[in-house]
Amino acid sequence: MCLMHKEGYVHGDLRPQNILVVEDKTVRVIDFDCAGEYPNARYSNQLNMECDWHSEVNCGGIITKDHDLYQFRLMSVTCI
């Protein structure tokens, strides 16, 4: 994620179901449907708002680094 952000990209859907740990213990991020270059990347207009999104996330809204970091922190808490 840090590399993506450093290069100016955001993911927008960093939930546990989009993070894989493969046999060699390498972590892989999948599902780049919403991902893109900031500030052009946007959430879907049919975004499931029942998920635990950052408070500023909205359907069709711009994806920010803060949104990715929020989702990453949520995963960190649930894995401890």
Residue, then its C-alpha position, 0 to 999 in steps of 0.5 A: m500500500c505504501l508503494m501505491h500511495k508513493e506512486g500516487y495511487v489509491h486502492g479504495d477497498l482494503r478489506p480482509q477479503n481483498i488481502l491474500v497470504v500465499e504459500d510463501k507467506t507473501v501478501r497479495v492485494i487483489d480487487f483493483d476495481c476502484a483503484g486508480e490514480y489520486p484524485n481521479a479514482r472514485y468509488s462505485n455509484q453502487l457502493n455497499m454503504e453497510c461496510d465499515w468505511h471511513s466517515e467521508v466515503n460516499c457513492g461516486g466519491i473520490i478515494t483518498k489515501d486516508h480512506d485506505l489507511y483507515q481500512f488498513r488500521l481496521m484490519s490491523v486491529t482485527c488481526i491482533 
